[in-house]
Amino acid sequence: MNATTLKEAFAVISDIMLKNKDYLIELDQQNGDGDLGISMSGGYKAVADYLADAEEKDLGKLLLKSSTVFNEAAPSSLGTITSFGLMGMAKALKGKEETTLAETAEALCAGVEKIMDKAKSKPGEKTILDALCPAVETLKANSAADAKTAFQAAYDAAAAGSESTKAMKSVHGRAAYYGEKSIGLLDGGSVVGKLIFEGLYQCCCR
């Protein structure tokens, strides 16, 4: 990964979030306030726009600024959580202008760990982590393979992780108020996690 591929990744993810905006709103309306599609499409577009004009090459600096841009454009719980993830990645990639697949996987892992630390959450609690954690672990496990193969496996893991949230009970945020009624519903945040890795995989297919 370098500044150019980072820009491409956010541009693709932004397009995917926009295409799924209404679907994410629909999912969030089941046990949230319905702003998920708006905040995610807005946040990723803002970062994609920032990166498109950025001349900085340091991946850490680009991601740190992206975390601020995202948080300002997506003032929501998942917007803040996403910003934490970008901050974690930024710290891991400070001073680097290019990374191997293994280093990229480690940076994504650092981002997920930052989310868990700040949000006091873990996999199994019906959140975006249920898609991100298995995807990142799968990417790490396949980091010796070519990028397309590795990200395909990571995307498949994210999709399976997202689907598994149907069997879980919400314990965080507004959705927690629904308690047992949340069982059987697909978590919108986990779908966002799946879409992120769908975008990363698509980038490898170009």
WOFENFEN-V612786 format. One record per residue. N is the residue number from 0. PSI is psi as a letter, one per 20 degrees, with the letter a starting at -180 (none if undefined). Layout:
BEGIN
n=N psi=PSI
n=N psi=PSI
END
This chain:
BEGIN
n=0 psi=q
n=1 psi=a
n=2 psi=h
n=3 psi=g
n=4 psi=h
n=5 psi=g
n=6 psi=g
n=7 psi=g
n=8 psi=g
n=9 psi=h
n=10 psi=g
n=11 psi=g
n=12 psi=h
n=13 psi=g
n=14 psi=g
n=15 psi=g
n=16 psi=h
n=17 psi=g
n=18 psi=h
n=19 psi=j
n=20 psi=g
n=21 psi=h
n=22 psi=g
n=23 psi=h
n=24 psi=g
n=25 psi=g
n=26 psi=g
n=27 psi=h
n=28 psi=i
n=29 psi=h
n=30 psi=k
n=31 psi=b
n=32 psi=j
n=33 psi=j
n=34 psi=j
n=35 psi=g
n=36 psi=h
n=37 psi=g
n=38 psi=g
n=39 psi=g
n=40 psi=h
n=41 psi=g
n=42 psi=g
n=43 psi=h
n=44 psi=g
n=45 psi=g
n=46 psi=g
n=47 psi=g
n=48 psi=g
n=49 psi=g
n=50 psi=h
n=51 psi=h
n=52 psi=i
n=53 psi=p
n=54 psi=i
n=55 psi=q
n=56 psi=h
n=57 psi=o
n=58 psi=h
n=59 psi=g
n=60 psi=h
n=61 psi=g
n=62 psi=h
n=63 psi=g
n=64 psi=h
n=65 psi=h
n=66 psi=h
n=67 psi=g
n=68 psi=g
n=69 psi=g
n=70 psi=h
n=71 psi=h
n=72 psi=h
n=73 psi=m
n=74 psi=m
n=75 psi=r
n=76 psi=g
n=77 psi=h
n=78 psi=g
n=79 psi=g
n=80 psi=g
n=81 psi=g
n=82 psi=h
n=83 psi=g
n=84 psi=g
n=85 psi=h
n=86 psi=g
n=87 psi=g
n=88 psi=h
n=89 psi=g
n=90 psi=h
n=91 psi=h
n=92 psi=j
n=93 psi=p
n=94 psi=i
n=95 psi=p
n=96 psi=i
n=97 psi=q
n=98 psi=q
n=99 psi=r
n=100 psi=h
n=101 psi=g
n=102 psi=h
n=103 psi=g
n=104 psi=g
n=105 psi=h
n=106 psi=g
n=107 psi=h
n=108 psi=g
n=109 psi=h
n=110 psi=g
n=111 psi=g
n=112 psi=h
n=113 psi=g
n=114 psi=g
n=115 psi=h
n=116 psi=g
n=117 psi=h
n=118 psi=i
n=119 psi=l
n=120 psi=r
n=121 psi=r
n=122 psi=q
n=123 psi=j
n=124 psi=j
n=125 psi=l
n=126 psi=a
n=127 psi=h
n=128 psi=h
n=129 psi=i
n=130 psi=g
n=131 psi=g
n=132 psi=g
n=133 psi=h
n=134 psi=g
n=135 psi=g
n=136 psi=h
n=137 psi=h
n=138 psi=g
n=139 psi=g
n=140 psi=h
n=141 psi=j
n=142 psi=i
n=143 psi=i
n=144 psi=r
n=145 psi=q
n=146 psi=g
n=147 psi=g
n=148 psi=g
n=149 psi=g
n=150 psi=h
n=151 psi=g
n=152 psi=g
n=153 psi=g
n=154 psi=g
n=155 psi=h
n=156 psi=h
n=157 psi=g
n=158 psi=g
n=159 psi=h
n=160 psi=g
n=161 psi=g
n=162 psi=h
n=163 psi=i
n=164 psi=i
n=165 psi=h
n=166 psi=i
n=167 psi=q
n=168 psi=p
n=169 psi=p
n=170 psi=i
n=171 psi=q
n=172 psi=a
n=173 psi=h
n=174 psi=h
n=175 psi=h
n=176 psi=h
n=177 psi=i
n=178 psi=c
n=179 psi=h
n=180 psi=i
n=181 psi=i
n=182 psi=p
n=183 psi=i
n=184 psi=q
n=185 psi=p
n=186 psi=p
n=187 psi=h
n=188 psi=h
n=189 psi=h
n=190 psi=h
n=191 psi=g
n=192 psi=g
n=193 psi=g
n=194 psi=h
n=195 psi=g
n=196 psi=h
n=197 psi=g
n=198 psi=g
n=199 psi=h
n=200 psi=g
n=201 psi=h
n=202 psi=h
n=203 psi=i
n=204 psi=i
n=205 psi=none
END
